[in-house]
Amino acid sequence: MASLSSKQAHISYEFGAFRLTPSEGQLLREGLPLPLPPKAFEMLVLLVQQSGHLISKEELMQTLWPDSFVEEANLTHHIWMLRKTLAEAENGHRYIETVPRRGYRFVADVRESLDEGDELVLEKHTLTHIVTREREQEELLEEETMGVAQKNLPLATRRRIVSSFVIVIVGVLLFVGVLLLRRWNVSETKNASEAVSAKPAPRSIAVLPFTTIGATNDQAYLGLGMTDALITKLANLHQLAVRPTSAVRRYSTSESDPIAAGREQGVDAVLAGSVQQTGDRIRVTVQLFRVDDRTLLWSGKFDESLTDIFAVQDSISQQVIQGLLVGLSDAEKKQFQKHGTGSVDAYQAYLKGRYFWNKRNLEGFEEAIKYFNQAIAKDPNYAEAYAGLSDTYQFVGAYSVASRTELLAKSRAAARRALDLDESLAEPHASLGLMAQNYDWDWPTAEREYKRAIELNPNYATAHQWYAGYLVANGKFDEGLAEIHRAHELDPLSLIIDTDTGSLLFLARKYDEAILQLTKTLEMDPNYGEALNWLGWAYEWKGLHDQAAATFERMQSTDTSVEPLAGLGYVYGARGKKNEALNMLNKLNRLSRQKPVDPCFILDIYLGLGQTDDTFAWLEKEYEVRSVGLITLKVNPFYDNLRSDPRFKNLIRRVGFDE
């Protein structure tokens, strides 16, 4: 940091209850000194001296660490330390503002005062007064301790005797004082330690996407890939709720405060870090915070060969467990020692596959398939890569009616291969359960696979979510809603889990609750199509027909899918607006000539028009293509007017339901 001028050397800065004196290296709060590490103190001085002005991250790092290579996490940690010292969360003041992607600004009012003249003289006078009193006390002590004969000794000799006596007394007092101070400090430290240990061990954690420093396009996967790997590892702990990658990926493109992200995720602890690959070496920096009081539970830095990336992940996971005071069972210890592959090349391809999988769109899925296959080519016994491939094929199948059968066959084969290699993986069990439910209508197998997935990984929110759908489809509403609420606890900001909560409430005929839930979901993303679709249906069955039409029209303005056409067609038909309903039907028929359209959407319009024979004809077409829409036959209020028809009862049996 640049040296201070002679004038600046005597300037103090006051803000709130604080007084900062750079020349003394001192920060006071209401007259009491606050400890700060040197770099944090220098950072505070820089921020305060440029109060109201943005200081970029680059400027801070170059000024504070001019000749060193440091990572951005170092800067973030010092900012966190300053905020903790200034107790921003306690008194409501806000001193340091984060300017996303740029830097920081000190925003409190700052008053300058010049320390000169009078204060220095006062200090000198005070010192002189103390010295004078010490001399008076020395002479008094001399009179009291000297005998008559000693008084007759020369003054110089008497003073030497008294001085020696005083030194001994002062030494004894200092020794006693140090002992008392040490005992007090030990007591205080013990009390502080007991206060920390008295806090319950964290029972939930979010692993934020690691910042990838200096990443090329080919390395962009590294941060989120490392995060996904750590989440998978920690999720094996049954006593620790771990937010899934889908819940935290939103933080991968923003410079979020880890504590704020932890509070948003509703967790007790948060792990943040950065990763950098240079040639064949990898550098990882991590910090584990407790969210409620911002305590840094553990931090670590790893600079290793890329071939040691598995050891780095093991070490991070173990240190996190120790920091969280979590005990491991023998089975969990065994899981932590397990690695899916010993090939770094296969592992990097797998991380890239998970990176693109987590984009959750068709383009991302297609890239994920490529990289998962690359991982398998590098290591044909890589179970996790087969599990990722299975999930991806099944989700791509949802986009494509024409090639669904082929994609599902590939998904099934990949899931079974994964389980042949490692039966303890939860994901392929859940994937097989979903296929058994949605396309095979093999309900016993679906339930068995879901339960096995949850048994293996109770933190797997998706397994709870899919199992909830199974239970509700079979009329077990209370059990199903309990499962979807568990999924929501594990992933509280998931749009799809929130939406499924609303859709299951609709199927359970709890329309008011469904409307409330879906409205809350849309507060997170006003244009989320699935939530708008189910909200429209909930309004329609509640009897709020105008709101239903308005919701489907709103969806149509932002969503290119066919769902809003089907919803509007049903609403128009049910309200007797036949021409408008037929117009929606014609649009769907035109679209079906360009790409396959699931028969369930055309069926909706015939249901609204009350054309029973056409409705059953399209139900048969749904059966032919194994439409997912048929899995709600047993409970969906759409079909209430058809339930007494023998054709419907026959269809119920063919889809595998008990009547």
C-alpha positions as semicolon CSV with decimal commas, in nm:
position;residue;x (nm);y (nm);z (nm)
1;M;0,000;0,000;0,000
2;A;0,128;0,348;-0,081
3;S;0,283;0,533;0,210
4;L;0,079;0,802;0,383
5;S;0,170;1,170;0,362
6;S;0,266;1,350;0,682
7;K;-0,079;1,505;0,699
8;Q;-0,256;1,178;0,627
9;A;-0,048;1,011;0,893
10;H;-0,243;1,204;1,157
11;I;-0,591;1,168;1,005
12;S;-0,858;0,956;1,172
13;Y;-1,180;0,849;1,003
14;E;-1,510;0,813;1,187
15;F;-1,815;0,626;1,061
16;G;-2,102;0,496;1,269
17;A;-1,963;0,386;1,603
18;F;-1,615;0,332;1,457
19;R;-1,292;0,533;1,451
20;L;-1,014;0,429;1,212
21;T;-0,662;0,563;1,266
22;P;-0,427;0,438;0,990
23;S;-0,110;0,578;1,149
24;E;-0,175;0,376;1,465
25;G;-0,299;0,067;1,282
26;Q;-0,606;0,088;1,500
27;L;-0,981;0,042;1,458
28;L;-1,194;0,142;1,757
29;R;-1,559;0,082;1,823
30;E;-1,699;0,307;2,094
31;G;-1,342;0,348;2,221
32;L;-1,262;-0,024;2,231
33;P;-1,000;-0,165;1,991
34;L;-1,106;-0,427;1,738
35;P;-0,849;-0,680;1,612
36;L;-0,794;-0,706;1,237
37;P;-0,528;-0,893;1,036
38;P;-0,286;-0,654;0,859
39;K;-0,421;-0,711;0,507
40;A;-0,782;-0,670;0,619
41;F;-0,685;-0,345;0,795
42;E;-0,510;-0,215;0,483
43;M;-0,815;-0,306;0,276
44;L;-1,043;-0,114;0,514
45;V;-0,817;0,192;0,495
46;L;-0,831;0,184;0,114
47;L;-1,209;0,152;0,111
48;V;-1,265;0,426;0,371
49;Q;-1,021;0,671;0,210
50;Q;-1,211;0,632;-0,119
51;S;-1,555;0,628;0,042
52;G;-1,835;0,652;-0,212
53;H;-1,611;0,541;-0,499
54;L;-1,588;0,199;-0,659
55;I;-1,259;0,018;-0,609
56;S;-1,217;-0,263;-0,858
57;K;-1,111;-0,610;-0,752
58;E;-0,801;-0,580;-0,968
59;E;-0,698;-0,254;-0,797
60;L;-0,747;-0,405;-0,451
61;M;-0,549;-0,716;-0,535
62;Q;-0,265;-0,525;-0,703
63;T;-0,241;-0,279;-0,414
64;L;-0,260;-0,529;-0,131
65;W;-0,062;-0,811;-0,291
66;P;0,159;-0,632;-0,546
67;D;0,419;-0,906;-0,585
68;S;0,215;-1,215;-0,516
69;F;-0,020;-1,444;-0,704
70;V;-0,342;-1,458;-0,506
71;E;-0,685;-1,585;-0,594
72;E;-1,007;-1,390;-0,583
73;A;-1,129;-1,606;-0,295
74;N;-0,862;-1,438;-0,081
75;L;-1,018;-1,101;-0,152
76;T;-1,368;-1,232;-0,080
77;H;-1,253;-1,375;0,252
78;H;-1,105;-1,041;0,365
79;I;-1,423;-0,857;0,267
80;W;-1,621;-1,114;0,468
81;M;-1,388;-1,059;0,764
82;L;-1,439;-0,681;0,748
83;R;-1,816;-0,719;0,732
84;K;-1,808;-0,951;1,029
85;T;-1,590;-0,706;1,227
86;L;-1,817;-0,415;1,139
87;A;-2,112;-0,629;1,252
88;E;-2,326;-0,526;0,958
89;A;-2,576;-0,805;1,016
90;E;-2,625;-0,707;1,380
91;N;-2,691;-0,333;1,376
92;G;-2,843;-0,295;1,033
93;H;-2,578;-0,057;0,901
94;R;-2,433;-0,124;0,563
95;Y;-2,074;-0,020;0,514
96;I;-1,934;-0,224;0,224
97;E;-2,134;-0,263;-0,096
98;T;-2,057;-0,534;-0,350
99;V;-2,075;-0,419;-0,711
100;P;-2,131;-0,747;-0,900
101;R;-1,842;-0,855;-1,125
102;R;-1,654;-0,529;-1,060
103;G;-1,551;-0,455;-0,703
104;Y;-1,652;-0,292;-0,377
105;R;-1,758;0,050;-0,248
106;F;-1,760;0,192;0,107
107;V;-2,103;0,353;0,136
108;A;-2,123;0,486;0,493
109;D;-2,079;0,856;0,576
110;V;-1,718;0,916;0,675
111;R;-1,592;1,208;0,890
112;E;-1,224;1,303;0,892
113;S;-1,043;1,449;1,194
114;L;-0,683;1,566;1,218
115;D;-0,494;1,437;1,524
116;E;-0,237;1,708;1,609
117;G;-0,118;1,958;1,871
118;D;-0,341;1,939;2,176
119;E;-0,380;1,562;2,184
120;L;-0,003;1,511;2,165
121;V;0,061;1,768;2,441
122;L;-0,208;1,607;2,654
123;E;-0,038;1,272;2,611
124;K;0,297;1,425;2,721
125;H;0,142;1,594;3,023
126;T;-0,027;1,275;3,126
127;L;0,301;1,087;3,105
128;T;0,482;1,356;3,314
129;H;0,210;1,339;3,577
130;I;0,247;0,963;3,600
131;V;0,626;0,986;3,634
132;T;0,594;1,252;3,908
133;R;0,350;1,037;4,104
134;E;0,581;0,737;4,072
135;R;0,867;0,941;4,219
136;E;0,650;1,064;4,508
137;Q;0,545;0,707;4,582
138;E;0,908;0,596;4,565
139;E;1,012;0,853;4,826
140;L;0,719;0,761;5,051
141;L;0,810;0,393;5,021
142;E;1,167;0,486;5,103
143;E;1,057;0,657;5,426
144;E;0,836;0,368;5,530
145;T;1,082;0,089;5,460
146;M;1,405;0,246;5,583
147;G;1,510;0,221;5,943
148;V;1,665;0,517;6,131
149;A;2,013;0,388;6,066
150;Q;1,938;0,354;5,696
151;K;1,812;0,709;5,680
152;N;2,161;0,815;5,778
153;L;2,305;0,647;5,466
154;P;2,399;0,864;5,168
155;L;2,101;0,958;4,951
156;A;2,242;0,777;4,643
157;T;2,287;0,454;4,840
158;R;1,938;0,474;4,983
159;R;1,794;0,530;4,636
160;R;1,974;0,223;4,497
161;I;1,831;0,010;4,781
162;V;1,481;0,146;4,726
163;S;1,508;0,102;4,349
164;S;1,608;-0,262;4,392
165;F;1,319;-0,317;4,631
166;V;1,074;-0,151;4,393
167;I;1,198;-0,363;4,101
168;V;1,143;-0,680;4,303
169;I;0,792;-0,570;4,406
170;V;0,701;-0,469;4,051
171;G;0,840;-0,798;3,919
172;V;0,630;-0,997;4,163
173;L;0,320;-0,798;4,076
174;L;0,380;-0,844;3,703
175;F;0,431;-1,218;3,751
176;V;0,108;-1,249;3,949
177;G;-0,070;-1,033;3,693
178;V;0,048;-1,251;3,404
179;L;-0,067;-1,563;3,586
180;L;-0,409;-1,412;3,651
181;L;-0,432;-1,287;3,292
182;R;-0,339;-1,627;3,154
183;R;-0,596;-1,796;3,375
184;W;-0,854;-1,541;3,263
185;N;-0,761;-1,591;2,897
186;V;-0,778;-1,969;2,933
187;S;-1,117;-1,934;3,098
188;E;-1,237;-1,696;2,827
189;T;-1,102;-1,923;2,552
190;K;-1,265;-2,224;2,714
191;N;-1,594;-2,037;2,745
192;A;-1,572;-1,924;2,381
193;S;-1,489;-2,277;2,271
194;E;-1,777;-2,413;2,473
195;A;-2,005;-2,151;2,320
196;V;-1,901;-2,259;1,969
197;S;-1,929;-2,629;2,045
198;A;-2,263;-2,565;2,213
199;K;-2,405;-2,477;1,873
200;P;-2,567;-2,778;1,708
201;A;-2,362;-2,933;1,429
202;P;-2,479;-2,817;1,084
203;R;-2,722;-3,059;0,928
204;S;-2,753;-2,908;0,581
205;I;-2,501;-2,772;0,332
206;A;-2,489;-2,606;-0,009
207;V;-2,177;-2,650;-0,222
208;L;-2,164;-2,343;-0,446
209;P;-2,023;-2,372;-0,800
210;F;-1,648;-2,323;-0,779
211;T;-1,518;-2,019;-0,964
212;T;-1,299;-2,128;-1,255
213;I;-1,008;-1,885;-1,265
214;G;-0,856;-1,802;-1,602
215;A;-1,070;-2,062;-1,775
216;T;-1,049;-2,123;-2,148
217;N;-1,359;-2,244;-2,329
218;D;-1,231;-2,598;-2,286
219;Q;-1,200;-2,552;-1,907
220;A;-1,535;-2,386;-1,834
221;Y;-1,671;-2,717;-1,708
222;L;-1,411;-2,747;-1,431
223;G;-1,574;-2,538;-1,156
224;L;-1,926;-2,678;-1,184
225;G;-1,786;-3,024;-1,249
226;M;-1,583;-3,016;-0,928
227;T;-1,892;-2,890;-0,744
228;D;-2,108;-3,171;-0,882
229;A;-1,849;-3,429;-0,779
230;L;-1,832;-3,297;-0,421
231;I;-2,212;-3,282;-0,397
232;T;-2,235;-3,644;-0,509
233;K;-1,973;-3,745;-0,252
234;L;-2,132;-3,555;0,039
235;A;-2,482;-3,670;-0,054
236;N;-2,387;-4,018;0,067
237;L;-2,407;-3,886;0,425
238;H;-2,752;-3,978;0,551
239;Q;-2,742;-3,728;0,841
240;L;-2,652;-3,433;0,617
241;A;-2,894;-3,268;0,372
242;V;-2,700;-3,161;0,064
243;R;-2,847;-2,925;-0,193
244;P;-2,831;-3,083;-0,541
245;T;-2,640;-2,933;-0,831
246;S;-2,968;-2,819;-0,987
247;A;-3,027;-2,599;-0,681
248;V;-2,690;-2,423;-0,682
249;R;-2,604;-2,390;-1,050
250;R;-2,774;-2,047;-1,052
251;Y;-2,471;-1,913;-0,863
252;S;-2,220;-2,021;-1,129
253;T;-2,241;-1,699;-1,331
254;S;-2,271;-1,444;-1,052
255;E;-2,041;-1,326;-0,775
256;S;-2,271;-1,415;-0,490
257;D;-2,188;-1,364;-0,126
258;P;-2,159;-1,725;0,003
259;I;-2,348;-1,636;0,322
260;A;-2,633;-1,474;0,127
261;A;-2,649;-1,778;-0,102
262;G;-2,655;-2,006;0,202
263;R;-2,944;-1,812;0,352
264;E;-3,132;-1,823;0,023
265;Q;-3,082;-2,199;0,011
266;G;-3,192;-2,234;0,375
267;V;-2,883;-2,432;0,483
268;D;-2,669;-2,436;0,796
269;A;-2,335;-2,433;0,614
270;V;-2,200;-2,333;0,274
271;L;-1,885;-2,440;0,088
272;A;-1,736;-2,197;-0,164
273;G;-1,417;-2,217;-0,363
274;S;-1,222;-2,166;-0,679
275;V;-1,035;-2,396;-0,913
276;Q;-0,761;-2,323;-1,164
277;Q;-0,592;-2,555;-1,410
278;T;-0,250;-2,463;-1,545
279;G;-0,100;-2,727;-1,767
280;D;-0,099;-3,052;-1,576
281;R;-0,151;-2,888;-1,236
282;I;-0,470;-2,793;-1,055
283;R;-0,509;-2,540;-0,775
284;V;-0,820;-2,551;-0,555
285;T;-0,907;-2,307;-0,276
286;V;-1,206;-2,378;-0,051
287;Q;-1,378;-2,218;0,247
288;L;-1,649;-2,367;0,468
289;F;-1,874;-2,118;0,648
290;R;-2,148;-2,156;0,905
291;V;-2,431;-1,943;0,774
292;D;-2,601;-1,809;1,087
293;D;-2,296;-1,634;1,236
294;R;-2,062;-1,626;0,933
295;T;-1,804;-1,836;1,117
296;L;-1,525;-1,972;0,897
297;L;-1,527;-2,339;0,998
298;W;-1,242;-2,444;0,771
299;S;-1,039;-2,327;0,474
300;G;-0,788;-2,511;0,262
301;K;-0,566;-2,469;-0,040
302;F;-0,453;-2,751;-0,267
303;D;-0,191;-2,723;-0,540
304;E;-0,148;-3,065;-0,695
305;S;-0,085;-3,251;-1,015
306;L;-0,403;-3,301;-1,217
307;T;-0,356;-3,675;-1,174
308;D;-0,418;-3,623;-0,800
309;I;-0,762;-3,462;-0,851
310;F;-0,931;-3,759;-0,682
311;A;-0,714;-3,720;-0,373
312;V;-0,796;-3,349;-0,365
313;Q;-1,170;-3,422;-0,369
314;D;-1,130;-3,685;-0,098
315;S;-0,935;-3,442;0,119
316;I;-1,188;-3,161;0,072
317;S;-1,477;-3,393;0,156
318;Q;-1,305;-3,527;0,467
319;Q;-1,215;-3,177;0,589
320;V;-1,574;-3,062;0,534
321;I;-1,701;-3,355;0,740
322;Q;-1,461;-3,271;1,021
323;G;-1,559;-2,904;1,002
324;L;-1,925;-2,999;1,030
325;L;-1,856;-3,237;1,320
326;V;-2,033;-3,516;1,131
327;G;-1,956;-3,876;1,223
328;L;-1,934;-4,142;0,954
329;S;-2,077;-4,491;0,966
330;D;-1,869;-4,779;0,833
331;A;-2,082;-4,789;0,518
332;E;-2,031;-4,416;0,461
333;K;-1,656;-4,448;0,512
334;K;-1,655;-4,715;0,245
335;Q;-1,847;-4,487;0,008
336;F;-1,596;-4,207;0,061
337;Q;-1,307;-4,433;-0,030
338;K;-1,472;-4,532;-0,359
339;H;-1,384;-4,372;-0,692
340;G;-1,584;-4,430;-1,008
341;T;-1,276;-4,434;-1,228
342;G;-0,900;-4,423;-1,203
343;S;-0,866;-4,249;-1,539
344;V;-0,821;-3,872;-1,524
345;D;-0,917;-3,843;-1,893
346;A;-1,240;-4,035;-1,835
347;Y;-1,316;-3,828;-1,529
348;Q;-1,264;-3,498;-1,714
349;A;-1,497;-3,614;-1,992
350;Y;-1,753;-3,712;-1,726
351;L;-1,728;-3,368;-1,562
352;K;-1,790;-3,206;-1,899
353;G;-2,093;-3,431;-1,947
354;R;-2,237;-3,328;-1,609
355;Y;-2,161;-2,964;-1,689
356;F;-2,374;-2,977;-2,004
357;W;-2,637;-3,202;-1,842
358;N;-2,694;-2,935;-1,579
359;K;-2,788;-2,681;-1,845
360;R;-3,117;-2,877;-1,866
361;N;-3,196;-2,796;-2,229
362;L;-3,192;-2,998;-2,550
363;E;-2,861;-2,854;-2,670
364;G;-2,699;-2,927;-2,334
365;F;-2,833;-3,284;-2,333
366;E;-2,689;-3,350;-2,679
367;E;-2,345;-3,229;-2,566
368;A;-2,374;-3,433;-2,246
369;I;-2,436;-3,753;-2,447
370;K;-2,116;-3,688;-2,643
371;Y;-1,900;-3,643;-2,332
372;F;-2,054;-3,930;-2,136
373;N;-1,978;-4,156;-2,430
374;Q;-1,621;-4,021;-2,438
375;A;-1,584;-4,105;-2,067
376;I;-1,708;-4,459;-2,131
377;A;-1,467;-4,496;-2,423
378;K;-1,179;-4,402;-2,187
379;D;-1,307;-4,634;-1,912
380;P;-1,573;-4,891;-2,015
381;N;-1,634;-4,973;-1,646
382;Y;-1,723;-4,617;-1,541
383;A;-2,063;-4,666;-1,373
384;E;-2,136;-4,295;-1,309
385;A;-2,088;-4,218;-1,680
386;Y;-2,346;-4,482;-1,773
387;A;-2,584;-4,336;-1,511
388;G;-2,543;-3,989;-1,661
389;L;-2,601;-4,129;-2,009
390;S;-2,921;-4,301;-1,893
391;D;-3,066;-3,982;-1,745
392;T;-2,977;-3,784;-2,056
393;Y;-3,132;-4,026;-2,306
394;Q;-3,455;-4,034;-2,108
395;F;-3,482;-3,656;-2,093
396;V;-3,407;-3,621;-2,465
397;G;-3,685;-3,875;-2,522
398;A;-3,928;-3,636;-2,357
399;Y;-3,852;-3,384;-2,634
400;S;-3,897;-3,631;-2,920
401;V;-4,208;-3,836;-2,978
402;A;-4,074;-3,981;-3,305
403;S;-3,756;-4,139;-3,164
404;R;-3,879;-4,194;-2,807
405;T;-3,875;-4,574;-2,827
406;E;-3,514;-4,584;-2,946
407;L;-3,397;-4,330;-2,687
408;L;-3,574;-4,511;-2,403
409;A;-3,410;-4,838;-2,504
410;K;-3,069;-4,669;-2,486
411;S;-3,156;-4,513;-2,150
412;R;-3,265;-4,848;-2,008
413;A;-2,951;-5,025;-2,132
414;A;-2,724;-4,757;-1,985
415;A;-2,900;-4,767;-1,647
416;R;-2,874;-5,144;-1,624
417;R;-2,506;-5,133;-1,721
418;A;-2,444;-4,874;-1,448
419;L;-2,607;-5,097;-1,188
420;D;-2,415;-5,402;-1,310
421;L;-2,098;-5,207;-1,235
422;D;-2,218;-5,045;-0,911
423;E;-2,551;-5,141;-0,761
424;S;-2,520;-4,869;-0,493
425;L;-2,581;-4,577;-0,732
426;A;-2,915;-4,411;-0,664
427;E;-2,958;-4,232;-0,998
428;P;-2,998;-4,532;-1,230
429;H;-3,247;-4,688;-0,989
430;A;-3,459;-4,372;-1,003
431;S;-3,420;-4,356;-1,381
432;L;-3,543;-4,714;-1,419
433;G;-3,832;-4,632;-1,185
434;L;-3,937;-4,339;-1,403
435;M;-3,928;-4,551;-1,718
436;A;-4,126;-4,827;-1,551
437;Q;-4,387;-4,573;-1,444
438;N;-4,415;-4,345;-1,748
439;Y;-4,371;-4,587;-2,037
440;D;-4,393;-4,948;-1,916
441;W;-4,681;-4,888;-1,671
442;D;-4,508;-5,144;-1,453
443;W;-4,614;-4,995;-1,122
444;P;-4,458;-5,253;-0,883
445;T;-4,118;-5,215;-1,051
446;A;-4,146;-4,837;-1,043
447;E;-4,215;-4,836;-0,669
448;R;-3,936;-5,081;-0,596
449;E;-3,680;-4,877;-0,790
450;Y;-3,786;-4,547;-0,633
451;K;-3,764;-4,689;-0,282
452;R;-3,422;-4,836;-0,355
453;A;-3,295;-4,502;-0,488
454;I;-3,416;-4,321;-0,176
455;E;-3,268;-4,588;0,049
456;L;-2,929;-4,548;-0,118
457;N;-2,937;-4,169;-0,121
458;P;-3,202;-4,001;0,097
459;N;-3,072;-3,663;-0,027
460;Y;-3,164;-3,733;-0,389
461;A;-3,446;-3,483;-0,432
462;T;-3,537;-3,606;-0,780
463;A;-3,610;-3,958;-0,650
464;H;-3,851;-3,813;-0,391
465;Q;-4,007;-3,596;-0,662
466;W;-4,067;-3,883;-0,905
467;Y;-4,187;-4,116;-0,629
468;A;-4,438;-3,849;-0,524
469;G;-4,581;-3,856;-0,877
470;Y;-4,609;-4,234;-0,861
471;L;-4,797;-4,223;-0,529
472;V;-5,044;-3,956;-0,640
473;A;-5,106;-4,132;-0,973
474;N;-5,211;-4,435;-0,769
475;G;-5,446;-4,233;-0,551
476;K;-5,216;-4,220;-0,244
477;F;-5,248;-3,845;-0,207
478;D;-5,125;-3,794;0,150
479;E;-4,815;-4,007;0,095
480;G;-4,744;-3,842;-0,239
481;L;-4,774;-3,489;-0,103
482;A;-4,543;-3,583;0,186
483;E;-4,282;-3,703;-0,064
484;I;-4,301;-3,392;-0,280
485;H;-4,267;-3,175;0,031
486;R;-3,953;-3,373;0,121
487;A;-3,817;-3,307;-0,227
488;H;-3,890;-2,937;-0,175
489;E;-3,701;-2,940;0,157
490;L;-3,397;-3,083;-0,018
491;D;-3,417;-2,842;-0,313
492;P;-3,626;-2,543;-0,200
493;L;-3,562;-2,324;-0,505
494;S;-3,627;-2,584;-0,775
495;L;-3,882;-2,456;-1,025
496;I;-3,978;-2,803;-1,143
497;I;-4,022;-2,942;-0,790
498;D;-4,227;-2,636;-0,695
499;T;-4,436;-2,683;-1,009
500;D;-4,483;-3,054;-0,946
501;T;-4,603;-2,967;-0,596
502;G;-4,874;-2,755;-0,757
503;S;-4,965;-3,018;-1,016
504;L;-4,996;-3,292;-0,749
505;L;-5,216;-3,065;-0,539
506;F;-5,432;-3,019;-0,852
507;L;-5,457;-3,396;-0,905
508;A;-5,551;-3,433;-0,537
509;R;-5,830;-3,179;-0,609
510;K;-5,685;-2,922;-0,370
511;Y;-5,736;-2,638;-0,618
512;D;-5,695;-2,344;-0,379
513;E;-5,366;-2,483;-0,250
514;A;-5,252;-2,555;-0,605
515;I;-5,323;-2,196;-0,712
516;L;-5,136;-2,059;-0,411
517;Q;-4,836;-2,288;-0,470
518;L;-4,811;-2,217;-0,843
519;T;-4,847;-1,843;-0,787
520;K;-4,547;-1,859;-0,550
521;T;-4,352;-2,056;-0,809
522;L;-4,415;-1,788;-1,069
523;E;-4,275;-1,526;-0,832
524;M;-3,937;-1,692;-0,893
525;D;-3,984;-1,700;-1,271
526;P;-4,296;-1,524;-1,408
527;N;-4,257;-1,692;-1,749
528;Y;-4,201;-2,051;-1,636
529;G;-4,421;-2,242;-1,877
530;E;-4,493;-2,555;-1,674
531;A;-4,613;-2,350;-1,376
532;L;-4,834;-2,132;-1,601
533;N;-4,981;-2,443;-1,762
534;W;-5,085;-2,604;-1,432
535;L;-5,203;-2,271;-1,291
536;G;-5,435;-2,238;-1,591
537;W;-5,583;-2,582;-1,526
538;A;-5,621;-2,509;-1,153
539;Y;-5,810;-2,187;-1,231
540;E;-6,035;-2,373;-1,477
541;W;-6,131;-2,647;-1,228
542;K;-6,181;-2,386;-0,956
543;G;-6,440;-2,229;-1,185
544;L;-6,232;-1,916;-1,254
545;H;-6,264;-1,948;-1,632
546;D;-6,154;-1,595;-1,727
547;Q;-5,838;-1,630;-1,515
548;A;-5,772;-1,968;-1,678
549;A;-5,797;-1,824;-2,030
550;A;-5,580;-1,525;-1,933
551;T;-5,315;-1,757;-1,789
552;F;-5,298;-1,972;-2,103
553;E;-5,282;-1,656;-2,318
554;R;-4,999;-1,526;-2,099
555;M;-4,819;-1,857;-2,145
556;Q;-4,870;-1,844;-2,521
557;S;-4,696;-1,504;-2,540
558;T;-4,370;-1,643;-2,400
559;D;-4,380;-2,020;-2,462
560;T;-4,350;-2,181;-2,806
561;S;-4,476;-2,520;-2,686
562;V;-4,819;-2,663;-2,770
563;E;-4,951;-2,665;-2,410
564;P;-5,112;-2,316;-2,420
565;L;-5,295;-2,405;-2,743
566;A;-5,437;-2,716;-2,578
567;G;-5,533;-2,522;-2,264
568;L;-5,707;-2,245;-2,455
569;G;-5,880;-2,500;-2,679
570;Y;-6,022;-2,680;-2,374
571;V;-6,137;-2,356;-2,205
572;Y;-6,303;-2,231;-2,524
573;G;-6,475;-2,565;-2,586
574;A;-6,598;-2,599;-2,227
575;R;-6,740;-2,244;-2,239
576;G;-6,929;-2,317;-2,563
577;K;-6,692;-2,115;-2,787
578;K;-6,673;-2,388;-3,048
579;N;-6,518;-2,183;-3,330
580;E;-6,238;-2,057;-3,106
581;A;-6,174;-2,412;-2,982
582;L;-6,163;-2,548;-3,338
583;N;-5,918;-2,271;-3,430
584;M;-5,679;-2,398;-3,159
585;L;-5,732;-2,754;-3,288
586;N;-5,643;-2,648;-3,645
587;K;-5,322;-2,486;-3,517
588;L;-5,224;-2,807;-3,343
589;N;-5,296;-3,012;-3,653
590;R;-5,078;-2,779;-3,864
591;L;-4,795;-2,809;-3,610
592;S;-4,826;-3,188;-3,614
593;R;-4,739;-3,187;-3,985
594;Q;-4,409;-3,014;-3,900
595;K;-4,313;-3,225;-3,597
596;P;-4,478;-3,499;-3,389
597;V;-4,728;-3,368;-3,133
598;D;-4,820;-3,581;-2,834
599;P;-5,186;-3,693;-2,878
600;C;-5,271;-3,583;-2,523
601;F;-5,278;-3,217;-2,633
602;I;-5,528;-3,274;-2,914
603;L;-5,727;-3,494;-2,676
604;D;-5,765;-3,198;-2,435
605;I;-5,957;-2,995;-2,692
606;Y;-6,195;-3,280;-2,774
607;L;-6,256;-3,318;-2,400
608;G;-6,348;-2,950;-2,377
609;L;-6,582;-2,977;-2,676
610;G;-6,750;-3,279;-2,516
611;Q;-6,694;-3,499;-2,822
612;T;-6,672;-3,835;-2,644
613;D;-6,603;-4,065;-2,941
614;D;-6,321;-3,841;-3,068
615;T;-6,185;-3,826;-2,714
616;F;-6,163;-4,206;-2,694
617;A;-6,007;-4,224;-3,040
618;W;-5,726;-3,997;-2,923
619;L;-5,693;-4,186;-2,596
620;E;-5,616;-4,493;-2,808
621;K;-5,352;-4,295;-2,996
622;E;-5,203;-4,195;-2,662
623;Y;-5,187;-4,563;-2,573
624;E;-5,010;-4,646;-2,900
625;V;-4,726;-4,395;-2,841
626;R;-4,703;-4,472;-2,466
627;S;-4,793;-4,112;-2,381
628;V;-4,690;-3,991;-2,037
629;G;-5,033;-3,828;-2,012
630;L;-5,191;-4,167;-1,944
631;I;-5,021;-4,215;-1,606
632;T;-5,273;-3,981;-1,440
633;L;-5,579;-4,161;-1,580
634;K;-5,683;-4,294;-1,239
635;V;-5,697;-3,957;-1,059
636;N;-5,704;-3,675;-1,313
637;P;-6,027;-3,470;-1,290
638;F;-6,008;-3,426;-1,670
639;Y;-6,161;-3,770;-1,711
640;D;-6,438;-3,757;-1,451
641;N;-6,711;-3,749;-1,716
642;L;-6,568;-4,063;-1,881
643;R;-6,527;-4,289;-1,578
644;S;-6,859;-4,471;-1,612
645;D;-6,788;-4,561;-1,977
646;P;-6,674;-4,926;-2,022
647;R;-6,410;-4,810;-2,271
648;F;-6,247;-4,599;-2,000
649;K;-6,254;-4,882;-1,744
650;N;-6,088;-5,108;-1,999
651;L;-5,817;-4,848;-2,064
652;I;-5,753;-4,812;-1,691
653;R;-5,686;-5,187;-1,669
654;R;-5,460;-5,184;-1,975
655;V;-5,244;-4,909;-1,825
656;G;-5,197;-5,135;-1,524
657;F;-5,410;-4,965;-1,260
658;D;-5,640;-5,142;-1,020
659;E;-5,992;-5,003;-1,062
